[in-house]
Amino acid sequence: MSEFFHFDTEEEFIPENQDKVLNLSRNEALFIDDNLSMLIEKDLGDDRLSTLRPLSHTAGLPAPIDLLEKIGVAILYTTDSANYGQEAEVIVSDTDLYMLREIAVSYAKVGDEPVGFQLKRKIYKLLFEQTYHRNEVARNIIAQIDPAPNIVDNE
């Protein structure tokens, strides 16, 4: 009977998302960091999850440590004077992008920089650019087809 409940650890049950590169400015990385809270277990062995700081309707999003680490490294990179204001390249999964989408409020600004809008564009570009371009190509092809071809009557 135990054969029925044997799971091969090599077998994939959830398809892996292809990692993508999200380029972040200093202000974008700081904005993301300010809007994430570390996701933790309530008590040792307890399956329920919580955050270190209480979440209110404006507090942000609970995030796993690996995402917090990626954003932390991006902050160090973008604030390092040796990098002269270059954007940090952050390797993210589709799951990371969907999480970041939740905090990328389109009207959010840091100083005069519209970080919310910029993040939304970058996130959606990584998630949907191929689909968007494929649909545009299809629309252009369909637009070139004459919907009512002239039928010549030979009578």
Buried (B, 14 or more C-beta within 10 A) or exposed (E): EEEEEEEEEEEEEEEEBEEBEBEBBBBBBBBBBBBBBBBEEEEEEEEEEBBEEEEEEEBBBBBBEEBBEBBEEBBEBBEEEEEEEEBBEBEBBBEBBEBBBEBBBEEBBBEEBBBBBBBBEBBBBBBEEEEEEEEEEEEEEEEEEEEEEEEEEEE
